[in-house]
Amino acid sequence: MSTAMYVVEGLACDSCMSGVLESVHSLPGVSVVTMDLVTGGGSPLLVSSGTKLGTEAVRDAVENAGFELTSARGPEARGRGDGPPVREGGSHPDRLKVVSLVEGVSS
């Protein structure tokens, strides 16, 4: 299993994030896609797949959804942490819920 972290710019809403998640999840071998929506900043995107994905494949999927992939962290990302810090007991006003797509699970 290969896991990599990317940063996506330009997201403003849940619908935007859903489009990116669906586009990336449709790539061959992708099993899990997780993303934090950071409005007005870089939204971290974590992608796990059974095979190592090239950054260009992920970039193309993000661009097909209408957004820009600005950086990659990988191939093995162990943590997240690209979004704004969240204080214990509170939340950052620009940080919204995390949405994940996992192969074989539907909501």
C-alpha positions in Angstrom: 0.0 0.0 0.0 1.3 3.5 -0.9 0.1 6.6 0.8 0.9 10.2 -0.2 -0.1 13.7 0.9 -1.0 16.5 -1.5 -2.2 20.1 -1.1 -5.1 21.3 -3.2 -5.8 25.1 -3.6 -9.1 26.8 -4.5 -11.7 24.8 -2.5 -14.5 26.8 -1.1 -17.3 24.3 -0.1 -18.2 20.7 0.5 -19.3 20.4 -3.1 -15.9 21.4 -4.3 -14.3 18.9 -2.0 -16.6 16.1 -3.1 -15.7 16.7 -6.7 -12.0 16.3 -5.9 -12.5 13.3 -3.7 -14.6 11.5 -6.4 -12.2 12.3 -9.2 -9.1 11.1 -7.3 -10.9 8.0 -5.9 -11.7 7.0 -9.5 -8.0 6.5 -10.3 -7.0 2.8 -10.7 -5.8 1.3 -7.4 -7.0 4.1 -5.1 -8.6 2.6 -2.0 -8.9 5.6 0.4 -9.0 9.3 -0.2 -9.3 11.7 2.8 -9.4 15.5 2.7 -9.7 18.4 5.1 -11.4 21.5 3.6 -9.5 24.6 4.4 -11.3 27.5 2.8 -9.0 30.2 1.5 -5.9 28.0 1.9 -4.3 24.7 1.0 -6.6 21.7 1.7 -4.6 18.6 2.6 -5.5 15.5 0.5 -4.3 12.0 1.6 -4.4 9.3 -1.0 -3.8 5.6 -0.4 -3.6 3.0 -3.2 -2.6 -0.6 -3.7 0.0 0.6 -6.2 2.2 3.7 -6.2 0.5 6.5 -8.0 2.4 9.1 -9.8 1.9 12.8 -8.8 0.9 13.6 -12.4 -2.1 11.1 -12.2 -3.3 12.8 -9.0 -2.6 16.2 -10.5 -4.7 15.4 -13.6 -7.6 14.1 -11.4 -7.6 17.2 -9.3 -7.4 19.5 -12.3 -10.3 17.5 -14.0 -12.3 18.5 -10.9 -11.4 22.1 -11.5 -8.7 22.7 -8.9 -5.0 23.0 -8.5 -2.6 20.6 -6.9 0.1 22.8 -5.4 2.4 20.3 -3.6 3.0 16.6 -2.9 4.3 15.0 0.2 5.1 11.3 -0.1 5.3 8.7 -1.3 4.6 7.6 2.3 2.8 10.2 4.3 2.7 9.4 7.9 0.8 12.4 9.2 -1.4 15.2 8.1 -0.8 18.6 9.5 -0.8 20.8 6.4 -4.0 22.5 7.5 -4.2 25.3 10.0 -3.6 24.3 13.6 -6.5 23.4 15.8 -6.4 24.2 19.5 -7.5 21.6 21.9 -11.2 22.3 22.8 -11.8 24.5 19.8 -11.5 24.6 16.1 -10.0 26.8 13.5 -12.8 28.9 11.8 -11.5 27.9 8.3 -11.3 24.2 9.0 -14.3 22.1 8.2 -15.2 18.4 8.5 -13.0 15.7 7.0 -14.6 13.6 4.3 -13.3 10.2 3.3 -14.0 7.9 0.4 -13.2 4.2 1.2 -13.5 1.5 -1.5 -16.5 -0.7 -0.9 -18.2 1.6 1.6 -21.0 3.9 0.5 -22.8 6.5 2.5 
